[in-house]
Amino acid sequence: MWCLLVSSISPNTGSTEPPPGASTGVIIDDAAYASAVARPLNLVDVVALGESMVTFLPGRPGRLADVPSFDRAIGGAESNVVCALAAFGHPARWVSRVGADGFGDHLVERIGGYGVDVSAVRRDPARPTGVYFRTAGDRGTGAHEVAYYRAGSAASAMSARNTDLAAVRAGRVLHLSGITAALSAECLELLRELTAPAPARPLVSFDVNHRPGLWRDIGGGGVLLELARGADVVFVGEDEAAEAWGISGGPHAIREALPEPGLLVVKQGAQGATAFAHRPGTPPEAATPARDGHGTAIAVPAPDADAAAIAVPAPDADAAATTVPALDADAAAIAVPALDADAAATTVPALDADAAATTVPALHVDVVATTGAGDAFAAGFLSATLRGLPLRDRLRHGHLFAAAALTTPGDLAAPPSRHHADRLAALDDDAWGRLRLGPGWTQAEQAVEEANTP
């Protein structure tokens, strides 16, 4: 596993002593950060920006009012993605804000423990770290309860002015989600800046992650569609598209309303997932207007089409920037920048010109809990994309990572080993369809269910 954890080294001086007022590996506040000396940044595979919270899982089933004790864990859509990627061997970084409190310490230590670089996380002495409690029941059932305590959290104060944008952009892929946009006006402006066309922009991955409870004051559907149209890779659930945009015609209808991203992945729950990529030489057609829950068309600005390429920072100061072709209408492939100056960029094949979409059915899984499965799917898909695997295998890796999350009780699950995942992803269609995975399958050298597949 590649590990970029530098929590024992001051990010400003390289000294093993932390700067005054800072806990290990984390800047204590904005004033300390502003006065710090700029540090050289390593180019990692994936950077994720967003809020993480301390999660309290019930010791037994029942209503929150009846559960006597809880076990502490961590949860956060974006940090879940980079933790899974780091555990799979990808250099990864998490950028966020946490409170100057014990829960903030716990988040940084746990996420850093996966091998994630947490040196760009900032501490906020005036705001707390968010926490939430949930019941043991599945999120899709009426008995499921979640109690969030995140209003006014440290992460909700993230903005373009107090976030280390150099660290955010020093990755081959930048992963964002719609949850961050809903936290505050400052967070929304930060995401708008990160999804806007820019010369040094990395490949932007955006998970819609529609959370209706967070969008009480403004129209979340239009905002999420705007951000998705500015991203290069977009993940959205079929149910999310129906709720946020009023689109109920399936994956192809969603693609019609969202033609801009070079890669669009529509998650279809137990049915599987469908991915769309621009055909070589075929421009995206004009978007069909998405509609809100009342049938009113959602008007959002389209992303700027003038950017011809994305310049990705080189991994060291002496190397020239790597130019990555933009995901425009004429692109036949997506070029993901390599990790070092001497290595060629990884070219990810675009969808075959004769195919409109690629669909891969979901695996048969003995589900323990569904929380975190969407984040795990995104991690698996991005991992396979970074490795230049075919589109079918990228979807299969997404399903395998999701299966790891579905068969564990917490928000975050360790993925299978790379060898194990690659072996399962390479199964023929019949064997893939017969595969059944249960709790503990990622720890087995060969899943019991796999033994009966030819």
N, C-alpha and C positions, 0 to 999 in steps of 0.2 A: 504494500500500500504506500502510495506517495503521501507524505505528510508535510503540510505547510504550517503546522501549529507553531506559533512563535510566542506563546503566552508567557514564557519565562524571559523574553528579551524585550527591552523597551523598543517600540517601533520607531522612536524618534532618534535614538542615539546609538542603537546596537548594543548598549550596555545591558548587563544582566540585572541592573538595578532599575526598578520602575521609576518613572518621573514622579515628582512630588504630587501627592494627592491622588495617585492612580492605583487601582488594584492591578494585579498581575495581568499584563497583556492588553489592557483596555484603557483608553483615555478617559479620565475622570469627568471632564466637562468641556464645554466649548471654549472657554478661555484658555485652558491648558492646551487644547488642541490647536487653537489659532496661533499660539506662541511657539509651537513645536517646529523643529526643523523638518523639512520635507524628507521623507524616506523613500528609498528606491522600492519599487513594487515588482513582485514576481507576476508574470502573466500566468493565470491559472486556467483550467478548462472552463469552469463555471463560477460565476459570481451570482449570489442571490441576495436581494434586498427585501426586507420585510420584517414584520413583527413576529416574535416568538413569545410564548407565554409558558408559565409553569402550569402544568395540568394536574388536576387531582382526580384520580380514578377511584371509584368506589370499591370498598373491600368486599362487597357482596351486592347482588341485584336488589333493586327496590327504588322507591322514590328518594330524591335528595333529602327530603324531610326525615326519612327513616334510616338512612345509611349512617352508621356510627363512626366509621373511619374511612380514610382515603389514603391511597398510595400516591406519592409525588412522582411526576414524570414531566416531560417537556413536549410542547407541540407548537407548530407554526408552519404554515404551508410552504414558505420559501426555505426555511431552515431544514424542514423535512427532506426537501429535494437535495440540498447540498450534502446533508449527512449521509443519505443513501449513496450519492455519487462518490463521496470520499471513501465510504466503506467498500465501494466497488473498485477503488484504485484511481479515481480522478482527483487531481488537485482542485480544491474548491475553496471559496471564500464566502463568508456570511457578513453582510453589512447591515447594521441596525443601531437602535438605541435601547438601552435598558436602564432601570433605575439604579441608583447607588445604594442598593439594598441586597439582602441575602438571596432573594429570588433572582436578581440580576447576576449575582455571582454564580448561582447554580446553572443558569442558562448558558453562560459563557463557558463554564467548565465542562458541562455535558456536551455541548455542540463542538467545542474544541477537542473533546475526547475522541470524537469520530475522525479526527485528522483534518478538520475544517480550519482554515485560517480565520481567526476572530480578531485580528489586530486592528481592524477598522471599525469595530463596535465601540460606540461611545456611551459613557455613563452620564446620566442626568440626575443631579442631586436634588432637583425640585419636583420630579415626577416619579411615580412608582413603576415597577415592572408589572405588566398585566398578568392576571391569573384567571383560570376558569375551572369550574367543577362540572362533571358530567356523570350521568348514570351509566350503568353497564349495558342497557338496552341498545339495540342497533339504531343508528341515526334515522333510518327510514321508518321507524315504528312510532305510533302515537305515544308510547310510554317513554320515549327518549326525552331527557331533560338536559339542558345546558345552561349554566349560570356564568355569564362572563363578567369579569371585573377589569375592564380595559379602558373605560372612559377616562380621558386625561392621562393615559399612560405615557411613559417615556417615548415609546415608538411612535405615538400619534403626533409627536412634535418634530418628526423628521422633516427636513426641508432641503432644498438645493443649497441653502446657505450654511447649514450645519452638518452636512453629510460629506464624507470624503469621496467626492466624485471621481477622483483619479483611481481610487481603489475599486469603486463600482465598475469602472469601465476597463479595468485591467484584467479582462478575461476573454476567452474565445466566445463564450456565450454569457449573456446577462439574463437571468431569470427573474421575472416579476409576476405579481398576481393582482387581481382586482380587489383583493381584500385591503391592500395597502392604500389604494386610491380612496377607499371609503372611510379611512380613519380620521382624516381632517382635510381641510382645504390645502394646507401646506403639503401634506402627503400627495394629494392629487396633483398639485403643481409639479412636484418632484417627478412623479411618474410621467407627466406630460413632457417634461424636459428629457427624460431618459428614452422615451419612445419617439421623440422628434428626430427627423433626419439630421445626421451630424457626420462630419468627416472621420471622427475617431470612434464611431459607434460600433460596438461589437454586435454579433448576431443577437437579436432580442427575442427572447422566449416569453410568452405571456399566457398565463393560465387565468381564464376568466374568473373562476371561483366566485360566482355570484352568491352573496350573502344578503338576502332581503332585509334582515334585521339591522344591518349597518347602513342602509340607504334610506333612512326615514325622512331626511330633509331635502334631498335633491333626487333627480331622476337617475338612478344608477344605471339603467339599461343603456341610455345614450352615452354615458361616460365610458362604460365598459366597451361598447362598440367602437367608440372613438379610439381608445387605447389599443384595442385588438387590431384595428386597421393600420396602426402605426408599427406593429410588430412583424417580425419575420417568421416566427413559429408560434402558432396559437393552439391552445388546448381549450375545448369547451364541451360540456356535457349536453346531450340532446335535451335533457330536462332543463338545464340552465338556459339554453337558447329559447325554449318555449316560455319560460317564466320571465326572463329579462327582456327578450326581444319580440315575443309573440310569434315565433317561428315554430311551426309544428309539422312541417312537411318532411322531416328526416334530414340526414346529412347533406343531401344535394341541395335542399332548400337553404340550409345554413350556409353552404358554400356560395350560393347565388347572392346572399346578403353580405357575404364577407369574402370577396374575391381577392383582396389585396395581399394577404400573407403568402409568402412563398410556400409554406407548409401549414395546412389546417388539419388538426386532428379532432374528430368528433367522437367523443366517448359515448357509447350506447349501453352502458351498464352491463347486464349479464349477456347481452347479445354480442358484445365485442367493441370494436373501434374501427372507424373509417378515416383514412388519411387522403388528403388532396394535395397535389403539388402542381405548380404551373407547368403546363406542357411546353417543351422547347418551341420558341417562336410564336407562342399563342398568348396574346395579351389577355389579362383578366377582363371579363365583360363588366359592364356597368352594374353596380350593385342594386339588387332589388331592395327597396326600402324595408328595413326592419320596423316592427310595430310594437308598441307597448301593450300592457295588459288590457287597455281600453280600445285597441285597434287603431290608435293614432300613430302615424309614421314617425319614426325617430330620425331626426335630422342631425347628422354629425359631419364635421369636416373630414374630407379624405386626406390621407397623408401626402406630403409633398412628393411629387414624382420627378423632381429635377436631380435628385442625388443619383449619380451614376455608379458610385462605388462606396464602400465602407472601409475606411482605413483603420486597421486594428493595431494598437501599440505593440511594438516589438518587445520581446521579453527582457532586453537589457538596453542600457543607454547607448551602446555603441552600434546597435543594430538598427537598420532602417525599418520604418513601419511596414507592416504587411498589408497590402491592399487586397481587400476581399470584394469580389464582384457583388453588387447589390442584387436583391431578389427582384429584378425587373422582368418585364414581359418577355424579353428575349433570352433570358438566362436558361440554359439547359441543365445547370447543376448549381448547387450551393457550395461555395468554397468556405471551409472553416479554417481559420488561421492555425498554423502549427505552433507548437509550444516553444520551439527554439529557432534561432535565426537561420540555421543551416538546414532545417527540415522544410520540405515542401508542404504547402497547405493541403489539408485533407479535402478531397473533392467528394461531395456527397451526391450520388446520382439522383437526378430529378425523376419524377414519375414518367414511366414509359409513355410515349406520345399516343399510343393506341389505347391507353386505359384512362378512364375518367377518374377512377378512385381505386384505392386498395383497401380492402376490408379483411380484418383478421378476427375470427371469433374468439370470445373470451374463454378462459380455461374453466374446467369444472373444479370448484374450490369449496372445501368445507369451511365456511365462513365463521370466524370468531367475532370479528368486528369490522365495520367498513371504514371507520375513521382513518384518514391518512392514505387511503388506497389511491385516490386521484393524484396526490403528490408523488406517491411511489411510481405510478404509471408515467408521469412526466419525467421522473429521474431515469427510468429505464429507457424511455424513448430518446432522451437527450444523450444518454451514454452511447447508445447505438449510433446516433447521428454523428457524434464526435468521432466515432470509430469508423465512419464511412460505410456502415452496413446497409444492405438493401432495405427499401421501405418496409417490406413485409417483416423483416427481422427486427426493424426498429419498433414496429407495433408489437411483435411478440415479446421483445424485451420489456416493453411497457407492461404487458399483461403479466409477465413473470415477476417483475418488481411489485406490481399490484397484488399478486397472489401472496407474496411474502407479507405484505401489510394486512391483507384480509385474514390471514391465519394467525395473527397475534393480537392481543387485547389492547395495546397502546396505540398512540398516534404514529409511532416510528418503529420500523422493523428493519433488521439487517437484511440486505438482499442476498440472493444465492451467490456462490463464488462465480467468477467470470467463466471458468471452465464449465461449470454446471449449467449456467444460463445459456452459454453458447451451444452446448450439446442439446438442450431442450429446444432452443430456438431453431435448430437445424432439422428437427423432426419433419417427416413428410406430413401432409395435411391430415391423413387418416390417423396417424399416431398422435398428432397434436390434438385432434378431436377426442381421442380416448384418454388423454392424460387427465388424471385427477390428483389434486394436491391438498394435503391436510396439514394441520399444525405440526411444526417441526421439520417440514420437508426441506427447508433451506440448509439444515444442519446435516442432512443425510448425504453421503457420497453419491448415492443413487436412490431417488425417491422410490418407495415401495410401489407406487402406482405406475412408475415408469418401467418397472421390471417386466411388465406384461406387454409393453409396446414393442413392436418389431423394429 
